[in-house]
């Protein structure tokens, strides 16, 4: 039986300071602010992707220290699908990127790009790799699939075996595309279907259950900025939201500044390390870990749609933020639930009553896996439906404060049984997953402040990503990329049960 013991983590050194990477300050590409994760590592090739404005910069990390060269190996610019598209966050650069995702689709690996004007592009990483290896022009790297979802696109999820792509947008909906036949070059010959799932407000994150427990792609999760998450059964015709859960919101169509959902993710039960004698127990939770309902200001509940009264109203957040002078400013944000939508007559105004439900049943009885959920201040692990099993969570596992302290970036490494969850302020928590007496638990292993030694006090976290180290058995690299172009690199591994998290100088 494997166990999770203590984690070794030497004091981090500052790595690759942004201003030292460029001979001239004006040579830095412009980075967008207050988006979601804007970097990604390929899991197949030695490629690092950076979203800079509306383009994708492709770098080749240099082994063994995983340094990024000053100049990219490739810069990919994809024109808009239409000339009259408008932005939601940045009206000056409507084609700017909100999120990127690297994921398997069938036997291929793809890079998915979500943009502020509603465009979404899908590119085979194999084509990018070939272009870099053969020194071919970037113009030859074209999307095999692209679509406009009608308004700023945010959430992205890919189901590898079922060949599904889910996209959430500020139209308060999720679109699910089912990819059909492809030719030898990977071009789609037939797009089987498109399914639309209506939400209630802006939806930052969507997730599939990419595991053997759901090979058909039945289950879809999404979370919104009102603090409510939804379970969708795609096997129903049409797809139906079969359960809503979350912190009790008051104004369903608005933004809950404390409880807005930012990440939702299925977790593989096999990634929870069994038999950790130091793990938190249900009776005596250590600091920062608690059982559901014990210390939360607002309980985590099931939300129904057919009876009852709304909860207490949530006040507006009128606080302003000073943003990085070197990145976009004067922008709207995805958190503005009404925002530009008021000008779009095609968006219906709908509400959903909120009710307290039986606390013994947190999730839908057919859901096969635990779920990660994060908000502005909280990180939760929701166990699959077992009566009376508690929800285990972390409250403010890092030291950052302010209204932008929202946990909206993460990396999940099932092979090592860990999660890395980070805020745009640069605070991050390394969380160990464990299973004790049949109960799914989480344990904070380490926290760090990625922006502590940055060159600017307004520096934010641009992205977080992880991948296996090429030709290195059971070792992973983790990269934090800051808005001033500072890069922090770590290696993580597990040897004989001990987790090692080491900064790479």
C-alpha positions in Angstrom: 0.0 0.0 0.0 1.5 3.3 -1.0 1.6 6.2 1.4 2.1 10.0 1.1 4.8 11.2 3.4 6.3 14.7 3.9 7.3 16.8 0.9 10.7 18.3 0.5 10.7 21.8 -0.9 13.9 23.9 -0.7 13.5 27.7 -0.6 12.9 28.9 -4.1 15.3 31.2 -6.0 14.1 33.8 -8.4 14.5 32.4 -11.9 14.7 34.2 -15.3 13.7 37.7 -14.3 11.6 39.2 -17.0 13.5 42.5 -17.6 16.8 40.5 -17.9 15.4 38.5 -20.8 15.2 41.4 -23.3 17.8 43.9 -24.5 15.1 46.5 -24.9 11.9 46.9 -22.9 9.9 47.6 -26.1 10.9 44.2 -27.5 8.5 42.5 -25.2 5.2 41.4 -26.8 2.1 42.8 -25.1 0.4 40.4 -22.6 -3.3 40.6 -21.9 -4.4 41.0 -18.3 -7.0 39.3 -16.1 -7.7 36.4 -18.4 -7.5 32.7 -17.5 -4.6 30.4 -18.1 -2.5 31.7 -21.0 0.4 29.2 -21.1 0.5 25.5 -21.8 3.1 22.7 -22.3 2.7 20.0 -24.8 2.4 16.6 -23.2 3.8 14.9 -26.3 6.5 17.3 -27.7 9.0 19.6 -26.1 6.9 22.7 -26.8 5.8 25.6 -24.6 2.9 27.8 -25.8 2.4 31.4 -24.7 -0.6 33.6 -25.5 0.6 37.1 -26.1 -2.3 39.4 -27.1 -3.9 37.7 -30.1 -0.9 35.5 -31.1 0.6 32.2 -29.9 4.4 32.2 -29.2 6.0 28.8 -29.4 9.1 28.1 -27.5 11.4 25.1 -27.1 12.3 24.7 -23.4 16.1 24.0 -23.1 17.0 20.9 -21.2 18.0 20.3 -18.4 16.9 23.6 -16.8 13.8 24.1 -19.0 14.8 27.7 -19.8 12.8 29.5 -22.4 14.9 31.2 -25.1 14.5 35.0 -25.5 12.9 34.6 -28.9 10.1 32.1 -29.9 10.7 29.4 -32.4 7.4 30.2 -34.0 4.7 32.9 -33.7 1.2 31.9 -34.8 -1.3 34.5 -35.8 -4.8 33.4 -36.9 -7.1 35.9 -38.5 -10.6 36.4 -37.2 -13.4 34.4 -38.7 -15.1 37.7 -39.5 -14.0 41.3 -39.9 -16.8 42.9 -37.7 -16.3 40.9 -34.5 -16.3 42.9 -31.2 -14.4 42.3 -28.0 -15.9 42.0 -24.5 -13.0 42.7 -22.3 -10.7 44.8 -24.6 -12.5 46.7 -27.4 -9.1 47.8 -28.8 -8.0 44.2 -29.4 -11.1 42.1 -29.8 -9.1 39.1 -31.1 -7.0 38.8 -27.9 -6.8 35.4 -26.2 -8.7 34.5 -23.0 -7.5 31.0 -22.4 -5.5 28.2 -24.1 -5.6 24.5 -23.5 -3.5 21.5 -24.6 -5.5 18.2 -24.6 -5.7 14.9 -26.4 -8.5 14.5 -29.0 -8.6 10.9 -30.2 -5.0 9.9 -31.0 -3.9 13.5 -31.6 -2.9 16.2 -29.2 -4.5 19.6 -29.9 -4.0 23.3 -28.9 -7.3 25.0 -28.3 -7.5 28.9 -28.2 -10.4 30.8 -26.8 -10.7 34.5 -27.8 -12.4 37.7 -26.6 -14.3 38.1 -29.9 -15.8 34.7 -29.5 -13.5 32.9 -31.9 -12.2 29.4 -30.9 -9.4 27.8 -32.9 -8.1 24.2 -32.7 -4.6 23.3 -34.0 -2.8 19.9 -34.0 0.4 20.2 -32.0 1.9 17.7 -34.5 1.7 20.4 -37.2 3.3 23.0 -34.9 6.1 20.5 -34.1 6.7 19.8 -37.7 6.8 23.5 -38.6 9.3 24.1 -35.8 11.5 21.1 -36.7 11.6 21.9 -40.4 11.9 25.7 -39.9 8.7 26.2 -41.9 6.8 29.5 -41.9 4.1 30.0 -39.3 1.6 30.7 -42.1 1.5 27.0 -42.8 0.1 26.2 -39.3 -3.7 26.5 -39.7 -6.6 25.5 -37.5 -8.3 22.2 -38.4 -11.4 23.6 -36.7 -12.6 27.0 -35.8 -15.9 28.6 -34.8 -17.3 31.7 -33.4 -19.5 31.2 -30.4 -21.2 34.6 -30.5 -19.5 36.3 -27.6 -16.3 36.2 -25.5 -15.2 32.6 -25.1 -13.7 31.3 -21.8 -14.2 27.8 -20.7 -12.6 24.9 -22.8 -12.8 21.2 -22.3 -11.9 18.2 -24.6 -13.1 14.6 -24.2 -10.4 12.5 -25.8 -12.2 9.3 -26.5 -15.7 10.7 -27.2 -14.1 13.4 -29.4 -16.0 16.2 -27.8 -15.2 19.9 -27.4 -17.0 22.1 -24.9 -16.8 25.9 -25.0 -18.4 28.3 -22.6 -19.0 32.0 -23.4 -20.4 35.2 -22.1 -23.7 34.3 -23.9 -24.4 32.4 -20.7 -24.2 29.1 -22.5 -22.0 26.1 -23.2 -21.6 24.7 -26.8 -20.6 21.0 -27.2 -19.2 20.0 -30.6 -19.0 16.4 -31.5 -16.2 15.7 -34.0 -17.0 13.0 -36.6 -14.9 11.6 -39.4 -11.4 12.9 -40.3 -9.2 12.4 -43.3 -5.6 11.2 -43.3 -4.3 14.7 -42.5 -6.7 15.2 -39.6 -9.1 17.5 -41.3 -12.7 17.1 -40.2 -14.9 15.7 -42.9 -18.1 15.7 -40.9 -19.2 17.5 -37.8 -21.8 15.3 -36.2 -23.6 17.7 -34.0 -23.6 20.8 -31.8 -25.4 20.8 -28.5 -26.3 24.0 -26.6 -26.6 24.0 -22.8 -28.1 27.2 -21.4 -26.6 28.8 -18.3 -27.6 31.8 -16.2 -24.5 34.1 -16.1 -20.9 34.1 -17.3 -19.2 30.7 -17.3 -15.4 30.7 -16.8 -14.8 26.9 -16.7 -16.2 23.6 -18.2 -14.9 20.1 -17.7 -15.4 16.5 -19.0 -14.8 13.3 -17.1 -11.8 12.1 -19.2 -11.5 8.7 -17.6 -12.5 5.1 -18.0 -15.5 5.8 -15.9 -17.1 7.9 -18.6 -15.7 6.9 -22.0 -18.9 8.0 -23.8 -18.6 11.6 -22.6 -21.9 11.6 -20.7 -21.0 14.1 -17.9 -20.2 17.7 -18.3 -19.6 20.2 -15.5 -19.5 24.0 -15.6 -19.2 26.7 -13.0 -20.3 30.3 -13.2 -19.6 33.6 -11.5 -22.7 33.6 -9.4 -21.1 30.8 -7.4 -23.2 27.9 -8.8 -21.9 24.8 -10.6 -24.0 22.6 -12.8 -24.0 18.9 -13.8 -25.1 18.2 -17.3 -26.1 14.8 -18.6 -25.2 14.8 -22.3 -26.8 11.4 -22.9 -30.2 13.0 -22.6 -31.9 14.4 -25.7 -31.7 17.3 -25.4 -28.9 17.5 -22.8 -30.2 18.4 -19.4 -28.8 20.1 -16.3 -29.6 17.4 -13.8 -28.1 19.2 -10.7 -26.8 22.6 -9.6 -24.7 22.9 -6.5 -22.6 25.6 -4.8 -22.5 28.4 -2.3 -26.0 29.8 -1.7 -26.2 32.8 -4.1 -28.7 35.5 -3.9 -28.7 37.3 -7.3 -28.4 34.3 -9.7 -27.7 36.4 -12.8 -25.0 38.5 -11.1 -21.4 38.2 -9.8 -20.8 36.9 -6.3 -17.4 38.5 -5.4 -16.5 35.9 -2.8 -18.1 32.7 -4.1 -17.8 33.0 -7.9 -16.7 29.7 -9.4 -13.5 29.7 -11.4 -12.4 26.1 -11.7 -14.3 22.8 -11.9 -12.5 19.5 -12.7 -13.2 15.8 -12.4 -10.4 14.1 -10.4 -9.4 10.5 -11.0 -10.0 8.4 -7.8 -6.8 6.5 -8.6 -4.8 9.6 -8.1 -5.7 9.8 -4.4 -2.8 8.2 -2.5 -4.1 5.5 -0.1 -3.2 5.1 3.5 -1.7 8.4 4.5 -1.2 8.3 8.3 -0.6 12.1 8.3 -3.7 13.0 6.3 -6.5 15.1 7.8 -9.2 13.0 9.5 -12.8 13.8 9.6 -12.7 14.3 13.4 -9.6 16.5 13.7 -9.0 18.6 10.7 -5.7 20.5 10.7 -5.3 24.2 10.0 -6.7 25.2 6.5 -8.6 21.9 6.2 -12.1 21.4 7.4 -15.3 19.3 6.9 -18.0 20.9 4.9 -20.2 23.3 6.8 -17.9 23.6 9.9 -16.2 26.9 9.1 -17.7 28.2 5.9 -19.5 31.5 6.0 -22.0 30.2 3.5 -22.8 26.5 3.2 -22.2 24.4 0.2 -25.6 23.1 -1.0 -27.5 21.6 -3.8 -29.5 24.1 -5.9 -32.8 23.2 -7.3 -34.8 24.8 -10.1 -38.4 24.1 -9.4 -39.5 25.3 -5.9 -38.6 27.6 -3.0 -37.3 31.1 -2.4 -34.1 32.9 -3.3 -31.4 33.3 -0.8 -29.9 36.6 0.6 -28.9 39.1 -2.0 -25.2 39.6 -2.7 -23.9 43.1 -2.6 -22.2 44.6 -5.7 -18.4 44.8 -5.6 -17.6 48.4 -6.2 -13.9 48.2 -5.4 -11.5 49.2 -8.2 -8.1 47.6 -9.0 -4.9 49.2 -10.2 -3.7 46.9 -13.0 -0.2 46.4 -14.5 0.8 49.4 -16.6 2.5 47.1 -19.1 -0.6 45.1 -19.8 -4.2 45.8 -20.8 -6.1 48.2 -18.5 -9.6 49.8 -18.4 -11.1 46.5 -19.2 -14.3 44.7 -18.3 -13.9 41.3 -16.8 -15.7 38.0 -17.1 -17.0 38.5 -13.6 -19.3 41.3 -14.9 -22.2 39.0 -15.3 -24.5 41.4 -17.0 -21.8 43.5 -18.7 -22.2 43.9 -22.4 -24.9 41.3 -22.5 -27.5 44.0 -21.8 -27.0 45.1 -25.4 -27.7 41.7 -26.9 -31.4 41.1 -27.3 -30.9 37.5 -28.1 -29.8 36.7 -24.5 -32.8 35.8 -22.3 -33.1 37.1 -18.8 -33.7 34.1 -16.6 -33.5 33.3 -12.9 -33.4 30.1 -10.9 -34.8 29.7 -7.4 -32.3 28.5 -4.8 -33.0 26.0 -2.1 -31.2 24.3 0.6 -31.1 20.5 0.0 -30.3 17.4 1.9 -26.7 17.8 3.0 -26.1 14.1 2.9 -26.3 14.2 -0.9 -23.8 16.6 -2.3 -23.5 15.4 -5.9 -25.7 13.5 -8.4 -25.8 9.8 -7.5 -24.4 8.7 -10.9 -21.3 10.9 -10.9 -18.3 8.5 -10.8 -15.4 10.8 -9.6 -14.5 13.4 -7.0 -14.7 17.0 -8.2 -12.3 19.9 -7.7 -14.0 23.3 -7.3 -12.4 26.6 -6.6 -13.8 30.1 -6.0 -12.2 33.4 -4.9 -11.2 32.2 -1.5 -11.9 28.5 -1.3 -10.7 25.2 -2.8 -12.9 22.2 -2.4 -12.7 18.5 -3.1 -16.2 17.2 -3.5 -16.4 13.4 -3.1 -18.7 11.2 -5.3 -22.1 10.6 -3.9 -21.7 8.7 -0.6 -24.1 9.5 2.1 -22.8 11.6 5.0 -19.3 11.9 3.4 -18.0 15.5 4.0 -16.7 18.0 1.6 -13.1 18.7 2.3 -11.7 22.1 1.4 -9.0 24.7 1.9 -9.7 28.3 2.8 -7.2 30.9 1.6 -4.3 28.4 1.3 -2.1 31.2 0.2 -1.3 34.7 1.5 -2.7 36.8 -1.3 -5.5 39.3 -0.7 -7.7 41.6 -2.7 -10.7 41.2 -5.0 -8.5 39.6 -7.7 -7.5 36.8 -5.4 -9.4 34.2 -7.4 -8.1 30.7 -7.9 -8.6 30.4 -11.7 -5.4 28.5 -12.8 -4.4 24.9 -12.0 -2.4 22.0 -13.0 -3.5 18.4 -12.2 -0.8 15.6 -12.1 -2.7 12.4 -11.4 0.5 10.3 -11.6 1.9 12.1 -8.5 -1.4 12.6 -6.7 -1.1 16.4 -6.6 -2.9 19.6 -7.7 -1.3 23.0 -8.1 -3.9 25.7 -7.8 -3.0 29.4 -8.3 -4.5 32.9 -8.2 -3.7 35.7 -10.6 -2.1 37.5 -7.8 0.7 34.9 -8.0 -0.2 32.9 -4.9 -0.2 29.1 -5.4 -0.9 26.0 -3.3 0.5 22.5 -3.9 -2.2 20.1 -2.6 -1.8 16.4 -2.0 -4.7 14.1 -2.7 -5.1 11.2 -0.3 -7.7 8.6 0.7 -8.2 7.6 4.3 -10.7 5.0 5.5 -12.4 5.2 2.2 -12.8 9.0 2.3 -11.3 11.4 -0.3 -9.1 14.0 1.4 -6.8 16.8 0.4 -3.8 18.2 2.3 -1.9 21.5 1.7 1.7 20.6 1.2 3.3 23.9 0.3 2.4 27.5 -0.7 4.4 30.0 -2.6 4.1 33.5 -3.9 5.2 33.6 -7.5 5.3 37.4 -7.7 7.2 38.1 -4.4 10.5 39.0 -6.1 9.1 40.4 -9.3 10.5 43.6 -10.7 7.1 45.3 -10.3 4.5 45.4 -7.5 1.7 45.1 -10.0 3.0 41.9 -11.6 0.4 39.2 -11.9 0.4 35.5 -12.9 0.0 35.0 -16.6 -0.2 31.3 -16.5 0.7 27.9 -14.9 1.4 24.7 -16.7 3.0 21.2 -16.1 4.2 18.3 -18.3 6.3 15.2 -18.0 10.0 15.9 -18.4 11.2 14.5 -21.8 13.2 11.2 -21.3 12.9 11.5 -17.5 11.0 8.8 -15.7 8.3 9.9 -13.3 9.6 13.5 -13.2 7.4 16.5 -14.1 8.3 20.2 -14.8 6.1 23.0 -13.6 6.3 26.5 -15.1 4.9 29.8 -13.7 4.9 32.7 -16.2 4.5 36.2 -14.8 3.1 39.3 -16.6 6.6 40.9 -16.5 7.9 37.9 -18.4 9.6 36.4 -15.4 9.7 32.6 -15.5 9.8 30.3 -12.5 10.6 26.6 -13.1 10.2 23.7 -10.8 10.7 19.9 -10.9 8.4 17.6 -9.0 8.7 13.8 -8.5 7.7 11.1 -6.0 10.3 8.7 -4.8 9.4 6.0 -2.2 6.3 7.9 -1.2 8.0 11.3 -0.6 7.1 14.2 -2.9 9.9 16.4 -4.0 9.2 19.9 -5.3 12.4 21.7 -6.3 13.1 25.0 -7.9 15.3 24.8 -11.0 18.0 27.5 -11.0 
